[in-house]
Each structure stands twice: as structure tokens, then as C-alpha cells.
Amino acid sequence: MTSAFDAVLLSYDEPMANALHRRLGRVLGGTVKRLHGVRGMRRAYRLCAELADTEQFFLADGDFSIDTRFPTADVQPLADGISMRVWRAVNPVNGLTYGYGGLKLIRRSALREMGEAVDVLAALPGKVEFCEVTAGTTQFNQSPYHAWKAGFRECAMLARGSEYGMADADAQARLDAWTASREGDFATYAAAGACDGIAFARQAARDTARFDALNDPAWLKDRFTAAHGEQAVAG
């Protein structure tokens, strides 16, 4: 059954993005639009809003693998005052299941009015609704570099302080799980990235300009290459 909502997959350089885009279309029904390779996260998210034809639309990352049992037809529109709903995703390297990398239902108008935050979508106007349903798996561990980058970015933001207002104890539990990543492909790189991200957060403290580097693909790749070498980038 075709969804009442439009859908956009946002990809940058994820190796499996083409296959995951096709999978998303099969599950959601209809045509899933795609934005690929745009530098600058804020710019990319705002361009997604211009691609969508419905005010509320599904938004998925280029490494999100939707569960084929996701109940597309049962999804209800966002209530007034809610800018985004986030479904959970399974983390393949540490067993966590939470909003990181999950499927989103989001308003075009909220993306157009987005403010400034390192975790870009934390700067949406209105409230965010976190759904307890698991929508799929975030398959970020497609190469050593992608696994490291995921751990680095997420743990740097968690260590700095969640922009969604997460309790310190919950943030610490997630940090502990990331640094202990042992499951799945390239888990050791995810754990190394997590440790590197925590160290970066301590060094950069509250320097917003330095933290904005987390959204710069070239900076992230250079940092990874300096530690692990060119060969590890491609896996």
C-alpha cells in the first residue's frame, strides 16, 4: 500500500545507499525521492524539504535499512506543535536500539525554519516525538571509515551534552555501549571512533566553531586517515 506521505532518502557517500533506497521504496510504496552528495548538513536537510511534495514526509538516512514489516499504512500525521517523529533503529555494532539513525516523519516547514545546532535536527522549531517502535537498522558499519565516523560523531555529541535534553545517566550508558562495540562488521572501528569522539569533546569543550567540524565530511575523513591510513577509508 502506498503511503500518504512523501519520502526522501538523504545520502552522501554510503556504499549501500542505492540498495537501501530501493528497499525503502518497496516498503513505503511509491517513489522515494533522493538527495545525494550535498555538502553541508543544514543545506542538505533544507533541500530535502524542497524535494518533498507533502508538508509531512518520511526522511531516511542513506545507511538506514527499513524493516520490511514496518506498518506504513498505520502511520498517523504529526500532531500540532510536533515538528518531527523519530522511530528507533537497531545499532549493529553494540546492540543499542534508540533514535540514532532511525526513520523520521518531519515537516517541510520545520526544516525551512531550522536553527543552529551541531546535531542539526535538534534545532527544529517545535517538539520532537520519539516513538518506541523500531523501524529498521542503521547500517553505518559498511566500511572502517563509516563505522569510525558514526562512533566519532555520535559520541562527541553525547559527551558534549545531548541537544535533545537527554539525562546524563542515559547519555553515559550509550557512551559506554559505543566504546565497547564488538558486534558486526568493523565494530572495532566504531569503538575507536567513539573513544576519539569523547576525547575530541573534552578538548573542544563548548567551542561551537570546533564542534561544527562534525558536519564537515572532508574534516572527518582527514582525521580518520591521519589515525588509520588511506587504505582503511575504502575498507
Residue frames as qw, qx, qy, qz and C-alpha x, y, z in Angstrom:
[[0.000, 0.888, 0.461, 0.000, 0.00, 0.00, 0.00],
 [0.402, 0.493, -0.023, 0.771, 1.33, 3.43, -0.91],
 [0.329, -0.419, -0.480, 0.697, 1.94, 5.81, 1.98],
 [0.079, 0.916, 0.389, 0.053, 0.01, 9.07, 2.31],
 [0.286, -0.874, 0.191, 0.342, 3.34, 10.78, 2.94],
 [0.603, 0.724, -0.324, 0.086, 6.11, 11.58, 0.51],
 [0.851, -0.435, 0.157, 0.251, 9.55, 10.13, 1.28],
 [0.378, 0.848, -0.351, 0.118, 13.16, 11.26, 0.76],
 [0.905, -0.241, -0.016, 0.351, 16.39, 9.33, 1.27],
 [0.039, 0.962, -0.269, 0.029, 19.35, 11.59, 2.09],
 [0.937, -0.075, 0.092, 0.330, 22.68, 10.04, 1.14],
 [0.050, -0.914, 0.329, 0.233, 26.25, 11.29, 0.87],
 [0.330, 0.586, -0.728, -0.134, 28.79, 8.52, 0.27],
 [0.680, -0.221, 0.623, -0.317, 27.25, 5.42, 1.86],
 [0.016, -0.279, 0.878, 0.388, 28.28, 2.29, -0.12],
 [0.107, 0.300, 0.947, 0.026, 24.86, 0.59, 0.21],
 [0.232, 0.365, 0.230, -0.872, 22.72, 3.67, -0.42],
 [0.405, 0.151, -0.562, -0.706, 21.40, 2.52, -3.81],
 [0.383, -0.165, -0.906, -0.069, 20.15, -0.80, -2.45],
 [0.100, -0.366, -0.685, 0.622, 18.69, 0.77, 0.69],
 [0.275, 0.255, -0.082, -0.923, 16.92, 3.38, -1.44],
 [0.473, -0.015, -0.715, -0.515, 15.23, 0.61, -3.44],
 [0.314, -0.247, -0.875, 0.272, 14.31, -1.23, -0.24],
 [0.071, 0.301, 0.404, -0.861, 12.74, 1.90, 1.23],
 [0.405, 0.157, -0.338, -0.835, 10.61, 2.32, -1.88],
 [0.444, -0.111, -0.858, -0.231, 9.38, -1.28, -1.73],
 [0.249, -0.331, -0.782, 0.465, 8.29, -0.95, 1.90],
 [0.092, 0.405, 0.280, -0.865, 6.82, 2.56, 1.82],
 [0.466, 0.594, 0.650, 0.090, 5.32, 2.19, -1.63],
 [0.286, 0.949, 0.124, -0.041, 5.52, 4.65, -4.49],
 [0.624, 0.555, -0.169, 0.523, 8.58, 6.65, -5.46],
 [0.583, -0.705, -0.102, 0.391, 11.10, 7.60, -2.80],
 [0.347, 0.907, -0.132, 0.198, 12.98, 10.74, -3.81],
 [0.839, -0.249, -0.055, 0.480, 16.70, 11.03, -3.17],
 [0.088, 0.969, -0.212, 0.095, 19.18, 13.77, -2.42],
 [0.936, -0.096, 0.020, 0.338, 22.80, 12.68, -2.80],
 [0.704, 0.142, 0.011, 0.696, 26.25, 14.12, -2.24],
 [0.014, -0.887, -0.117, -0.447, 25.31, 17.59, -0.94],
 [0.495, 0.081, -0.468, 0.728, 27.97, 19.22, 1.23],
 [0.152, -0.206, 0.296, -0.920, 26.71, 20.87, 4.40],
 [0.062, -0.302, -0.938, 0.158, 24.15, 19.09, 6.55],
 [0.196, 0.529, 0.412, -0.715, 21.90, 22.08, 7.12],
 [0.319, 0.414, -0.407, -0.750, 21.82, 22.78, 3.39],
 [0.198, 0.019, -0.942, -0.270, 21.10, 19.12, 2.61],
 [0.042, 0.410, 0.834, -0.367, 18.19, 18.91, 5.05],
 [0.257, 0.556, 0.163, -0.773, 16.69, 22.13, 3.75],
 [0.296, 0.312, -0.640, -0.637, 16.94, 20.84, 0.18],
 [0.036, -0.179, -0.983, 0.019, 15.11, 17.68, 1.26],
 [0.213, 0.528, 0.537, -0.622, 12.19, 19.93, 2.25],
 [0.339, 0.532, -0.241, -0.738, 12.12, 21.31, -1.29],
 [0.168, 0.148, -0.909, -0.353, 12.09, 17.82, -2.80],
 [0.102, 0.304, 0.905, -0.281, 9.07, 16.66, -0.82],
 [0.183, -0.331, -0.510, -0.773, 5.58, 17.26, -2.23],
 [0.540, -0.644, -0.518, -0.162, 3.74, 16.76, 1.07],
 [0.210, -0.828, 0.236, -0.463, 4.07, 19.01, 4.14],
 [0.655, -0.497, 0.549, -0.148, 4.87, 15.98, 6.28],
 [0.782, 0.462, -0.400, -0.123, 7.25, 13.44, 4.75],
 [0.930, -0.300, 0.096, 0.188, 9.40, 10.45, 5.66],
 [0.240, 0.854, -0.454, 0.084, 13.12, 11.18, 5.85],
 [0.960, -0.220, 0.111, 0.133, 15.71, 8.40, 5.95],
 [0.212, -0.765, 0.529, 0.299, 19.50, 8.44, 6.05],
 [0.609, 0.540, -0.507, -0.284, 21.48, 6.78, 3.28],
 [0.238, 0.281, -0.915, 0.167, 22.51, 3.93, 5.60],
 [0.537, -0.040, 0.527, -0.658, 19.03, 3.20, 7.01],
 [0.241, -0.007, -0.917, -0.318, 17.66, -0.27, 6.27],
 [0.575, -0.167, 0.130, -0.790, 13.90, -0.26, 6.85],
 [0.352, 0.009, 0.910, -0.219, 12.24, -3.32, 8.38],
 [0.186, -0.112, -0.740, -0.637, 10.03, -4.92, 5.74],
 [0.255, -0.532, -0.805, 0.067, 7.31, -5.25, 8.43],
 [0.065, -0.163, -0.231, 0.957, 7.18, -1.50, 9.10],
 [0.186, 0.607, 0.763, -0.121, 3.44, -0.62, 9.32],
 [0.174, 0.065, 0.274, 0.944, 3.42, 2.14, 6.71],
 [0.234, -0.511, -0.588, -0.582, -0.37, 2.28, 6.40],
 [0.508, -0.660, -0.531, 0.156, -0.81, 2.80, 10.16],
 [0.417, -0.078, -0.157, 0.892, 1.39, 5.91, 10.42],
 [0.036, -0.864, -0.492, 0.099, -0.57, 8.90, 11.70],
 [0.310, 0.753, 0.002, 0.580, 0.18, 12.55, 10.85],
 [0.382, 0.015, -0.464, 0.799, 2.14, 14.67, 13.30],
 [0.202, -0.792, -0.554, 0.159, 0.02, 16.47, 15.87],
 [0.100, 0.925, 0.030, 0.365, 0.04, 20.25, 16.14],
 [0.361, -0.863, 0.334, -0.116, 3.26, 21.52, 17.71],
 [0.812, -0.245, 0.477, 0.230, 5.25, 18.40, 16.76],
 [0.284, 0.776, -0.392, -0.405, 7.95, 19.06, 14.17],
 [0.461, 0.423, -0.769, -0.129, 9.36, 15.54, 13.87],
 [0.901, -0.275, 0.228, -0.247, 8.66, 11.94, 14.92],
 [0.218, 0.595, -0.773, -0.029, 11.62, 9.56, 15.19],
 [0.971, -0.114, -0.078, -0.193, 11.31, 5.77, 15.08],
 [0.574, -0.622, 0.523, 0.104, 14.05, 3.68, 16.64],
 [0.728, 0.530, -0.428, -0.078, 16.80, 1.87, 14.76],
 [0.930, -0.317, 0.086, 0.167, 18.91, -1.11, 15.77],
 [0.033, 0.855, -0.511, -0.086, 22.62, -0.37, 16.10],
 [0.939, 0.216, -0.259, -0.060, 24.51, -3.30, 14.50],
 [0.533, 0.454, -0.562, 0.440, 27.76, -2.98, 16.49],
 [0.043, 0.247, -0.661, 0.707, 26.66, -2.52, 20.11],
 [0.201, -0.371, -0.905, 0.055, 23.08, -3.78, 20.44],
 [0.089, 0.348, 0.353, -0.864, 21.55, -0.40, 21.30],
 [0.100, 0.543, 0.713, 0.432, 18.13, 0.48, 19.91],
 [0.064, -0.677, -0.345, 0.647, 17.19, 4.16, 20.00],
 [0.412, 0.843, 0.220, -0.268, 16.57, 7.13, 17.72],
 [0.196, -0.642, 0.531, 0.517, 20.09, 7.27, 16.30],
 [0.011, -0.210, 0.805, 0.555, 19.86, 6.71, 12.55],
 [0.320, 0.378, 0.840, -0.221, 16.13, 6.00, 12.74],
 [0.128, 0.501, 0.634, 0.575, 13.34, 6.78, 10.32],
 [0.020, -0.318, -0.317, 0.893, 11.74, 10.22, 10.64],
 [0.134, 0.732, 0.600, 0.293, 8.44, 11.84, 9.78],
 [0.338, -0.354, -0.102, 0.866, 9.17, 15.55, 9.52],
 [0.272, 0.861, 0.368, -0.223, 7.57, 18.82, 8.47],
 [0.563, 0.496, 0.187, 0.634, 8.89, 20.75, 5.48],
 [0.103, -0.904, -0.068, -0.409, 8.09, 23.99, 7.29],
 [0.707, -0.685, 0.117, 0.132, 10.18, 22.94, 10.31],
 [0.784, 0.011, 0.235, 0.574, 13.22, 22.26, 8.11],
 [0.319, 0.704, 0.199, 0.603, 12.84, 25.65, 6.47],
 [0.299, -0.870, 0.049, -0.389, 12.85, 27.31, 9.91],
 [0.894, -0.200, -0.253, 0.310, 15.66, 25.21, 11.38],
 [0.230, -0.950, 0.208, -0.032, 18.02, 26.98, 13.76],
 [0.388, 0.646, -0.628, 0.194, 21.65, 26.30, 14.66],
 [0.786, -0.455, 0.383, -0.169, 22.83, 23.15, 16.45],
 [0.069, -0.495, 0.837, 0.221, 25.66, 20.67, 15.98],
 [0.262, 0.251, 0.931, 0.034, 23.07, 17.88, 15.84],
 [0.054, -0.080, -0.362, -0.927, 21.28, 19.66, 13.03],
 [0.395, -0.441, -0.660, -0.462, 17.78, 18.27, 13.55],
 [0.392, -0.464, -0.610, 0.509, 17.89, 19.21, 17.24],
 [0.083, -0.238, -0.044, 0.967, 17.42, 22.82, 16.05],
 [0.112, -0.440, -0.707, -0.543, 13.95, 22.29, 14.62],
 [0.325, -0.235, 0.218, -0.890, 11.19, 24.53, 15.96],
 [0.814, -0.198, -0.175, -0.517, 8.50, 22.76, 17.97],
 [0.655, -0.428, 0.585, -0.213, 8.72, 19.43, 19.78],
 [0.396, 0.353, -0.818, -0.224, 10.25, 16.11, 18.77],
 [0.861, -0.174, 0.193, -0.438, 8.29, 12.91, 19.34],
 [0.073, 0.438, -0.895, -0.043, 10.31, 9.74, 19.99],
 [0.859, -0.007, -0.189, -0.476, 8.43, 6.59, 19.02],
 [0.591, -0.436, 0.665, -0.133, 9.06, 3.30, 20.82],
 [0.909, 0.339, 0.228, -0.077, 8.58, 1.29, 17.62],
 [0.430, -0.459, 0.584, 0.514, 11.74, 0.03, 15.89],
 [0.617, 0.671, 0.025, -0.412, 11.62, 0.84, 12.18],
 [0.836, 0.499, -0.196, 0.115, 14.81, -0.84, 10.98],
 [0.802, -0.342, 0.060, 0.485, 18.59, -0.94, 11.32],
 [0.144, 0.954, -0.209, -0.158, 21.12, 1.83, 10.86],
 [0.937, 0.081, 0.154, 0.303, 23.76, 0.09, 8.77],
 [0.055, 0.967, -0.244, -0.054, 26.52, 2.64, 9.17],
 [0.559, -0.536, 0.607, 0.178, 29.17, -0.08, 9.51],
 [0.831, 0.537, 0.128, -0.062, 29.74, -0.52, 5.77],
 [0.661, 0.524, -0.294, 0.450, 33.46, 0.28, 5.88],
 [0.591, -0.259, -0.410, 0.645, 36.06, 1.04, 8.53],
 [0.115, 0.151, -0.010, 0.982, 35.70, 4.77, 7.84],
 [0.439, -0.448, -0.363, -0.689, 31.90, 4.84, 8.02],
 [0.713, -0.459, -0.519, 0.108, 31.91, 2.84, 11.26],
 [0.487, -0.151, -0.290, 0.810, 34.53, 5.14, 12.80],
 [0.045, -0.284, -0.146, -0.946, 32.69, 8.28, 11.67],
 [0.559, -0.536, -0.477, -0.415, 29.43, 7.09, 13.22],
 [0.697, -0.441, -0.434, 0.363, 31.08, 6.41, 16.56],
 [0.391, 0.008, -0.114, 0.913, 33.05, 9.63, 16.48],
 [0.166, -0.385, -0.230, -0.878, 30.14, 11.95, 15.68],
 [0.620, -0.549, -0.463, -0.314, 27.59, 10.36, 17.99],
 [0.712, -0.419, -0.389, 0.408, 29.89, 10.08, 20.98],
 [0.296, 0.128, -0.080, 0.943, 31.32, 13.57, 20.56],
 [0.324, -0.459, -0.242, -0.791, 27.76, 14.93, 20.71],
 [0.735, -0.501, -0.450, -0.080, 26.77, 12.69, 23.62],
 [0.650, -0.208, -0.334, 0.650, 29.90, 13.62, 25.59],
 [0.118, 0.262, 0.017, 0.958, 29.34, 17.31, 24.94],
 [0.247, 0.281, 0.586, -0.719, 25.75, 17.09, 26.15],
 [0.229, 0.422, 0.823, 0.303, 22.69, 15.96, 24.23],
 [0.106, 0.000, -0.124, -0.987, 20.88, 18.79, 22.47],
 [0.498, -0.361, -0.620, -0.486, 17.65, 16.83, 22.98],
 [0.449, -0.559, 0.296, -0.631, 17.92, 17.17, 26.77],
 [0.843, -0.057, -0.534, -0.018, 18.84, 13.54, 27.49],
 [0.677, -0.719, 0.131, -0.083, 19.63, 12.64, 31.10],
 [0.043, 0.757, -0.652, 0.014, 23.34, 12.35, 31.90],
 [0.591, -0.233, 0.762, -0.125, 22.96, 8.73, 33.03],
 [0.801, 0.467, 0.357, -0.113, 21.30, 7.73, 29.75],
 [0.438, 0.845, -0.306, -0.034, 23.98, 9.50, 27.74],
 [0.217, -0.632, 0.741, -0.066, 26.73, 7.75, 29.73],
 [0.758, 0.034, 0.640, -0.123, 25.12, 4.35, 29.18],
 [0.743, 0.658, 0.120, -0.042, 25.16, 4.96, 25.44],
 [0.166, 0.843, -0.511, 0.033, 28.75, 6.16, 25.53],
 [0.502, -0.414, 0.753, -0.097, 29.75, 3.00, 27.40],
 [0.818, 0.297, 0.485, -0.086, 27.99, 0.82, 24.83],
 [0.570, 0.811, -0.128, -0.027, 29.61, 2.59, 21.87],
 [0.006, 0.768, -0.636, 0.069, 33.12, 2.32, 23.30],
 [0.532, -0.233, 0.805, -0.120, 32.53, -1.39, 23.97],
 [0.758, 0.453, -0.095, -0.460, 31.28, -2.11, 20.41],
 [0.340, -0.378, 0.850, 0.140, 32.20, -5.68, 19.49],
 [0.631, 0.350, 0.684, -0.109, 29.42, -6.98, 17.22],
 [0.576, 0.769, 0.265, -0.088, 29.06, -6.89, 13.45],
 [0.708, 0.444, 0.092, 0.542, 31.35, -5.60, 10.72],
 [0.344, 0.515, -0.136, 0.773, 34.03, -3.04, 11.61],
 [0.548, -0.765, -0.329, -0.073, 32.87, -2.84, 15.23],
 [0.675, -0.357, -0.112, 0.636, 36.41, -2.13, 16.45],
 [0.270, 0.280, 0.199, 0.899, 36.49, 0.97, 14.23],
 [0.339, -0.721, -0.371, -0.478, 33.18, 2.14, 15.69],
 [0.695, -0.624, -0.247, 0.258, 34.63, 1.70, 19.19],
 [0.565, -0.084, 0.042, 0.820, 37.80, 3.57, 18.20],
 [0.037, 0.520, 0.312, 0.794, 35.69, 6.37, 16.74],
 [0.516, -0.750, -0.375, -0.174, 33.66, 6.54, 19.93],
 [0.684, -0.480, -0.131, 0.534, 36.81, 6.92, 22.04],
 [0.395, 0.137, 0.200, 0.886, 38.21, 9.53, 19.64],
 [0.148, -0.664, -0.410, -0.608, 34.90, 11.43, 19.71],
 [0.593, -0.736, -0.308, 0.111, 34.85, 11.55, 23.50],
 [0.612, -0.287, 0.017, 0.737, 38.44, 12.83, 23.55],
 [0.205, 0.387, 0.334, 0.835, 37.54, 15.47, 20.96],
 [0.337, -0.776, -0.416, -0.334, 34.56, 16.62, 23.03],
 [0.637, -0.637, -0.189, 0.391, 36.79, 17.09, 26.06],
 [0.506, -0.082, 0.173, 0.841, 39.34, 19.09, 24.08],
 [0.063, 0.434, 0.414, 0.798, 36.83, 21.28, 22.25],
 [0.022, -0.308, -0.608, 0.732, 34.64, 21.84, 25.34],
 [0.293, 0.712, 0.548, -0.326, 31.94, 24.39, 24.40],
 [0.054, -0.462, 0.403, 0.788, 33.65, 25.78, 21.31],
 [0.680, 0.503, 0.411, -0.340, 30.76, 25.69, 18.83],
 [0.433, 0.750, -0.382, -0.323, 33.00, 26.54, 15.88],
 [0.034, -0.425, 0.903, 0.051, 35.16, 23.48, 16.55],
 [0.497, 0.152, 0.807, -0.281, 32.13, 21.25, 17.03],
 [0.621, 0.606, 0.039, -0.495, 30.72, 22.30, 13.68],
 [0.152, 0.525, -0.788, -0.285, 33.55, 20.25, 12.15],
 [0.448, 0.046, 0.873, -0.189, 31.44, 17.19, 12.99],
 [0.610, 0.617, 0.410, -0.282, 29.30, 18.15, 10.00],
 [0.283, 0.788, -0.429, -0.338, 32.27, 18.55, 7.61],
 [0.989, 0.123, 0.085, -0.015, 32.90, 15.31, 5.65],
 [0.611, 0.630, -0.337, 0.340, 36.37, 16.39, 4.50],
 [0.194, -0.673, 0.529, -0.480, 37.49, 17.18, 8.06],
 [0.854, -0.250, 0.351, -0.292, 36.17, 13.86, 9.33],
 [0.941, 0.319, -0.049, 0.099, 37.88, 11.88, 6.59],
 [0.365, 0.706, -0.441, 0.418, 41.18, 13.67, 7.16],
 [0.451, -0.578, 0.515, -0.445, 41.01, 12.96, 10.88],
 [0.956, -0.045, 0.244, -0.156, 40.27, 9.28, 10.25],
 [0.806, 0.524, -0.185, 0.204, 43.01, 8.94, 7.64],
 [0.061, 0.759, -0.505, 0.406, 45.58, 10.52, 9.95],
 [0.591, -0.430, 0.579, -0.360, 44.87, 7.81, 12.53],
 [0.820, 0.044, 0.556, -0.128, 44.17, 4.78, 10.36],
 [0.304, -0.271, 0.687, 0.602, 45.66, 5.41, 6.91],
 [0.419, 0.309, -0.337, -0.784, 44.27, 5.79, 3.40],
 [0.277, 0.032, -0.929, -0.245, 43.71, 2.07, 2.92],
 [0.008, 0.306, 0.848, -0.433, 41.16, 1.90, 5.76],
 [0.313, 0.295, 0.063, -0.901, 38.95, 4.59, 4.21],
 [0.583, 0.190, -0.505, -0.607, 37.68, 2.28, 1.47],
 [0.838, -0.216, 0.354, -0.356, 37.59, -0.77, 3.70]]
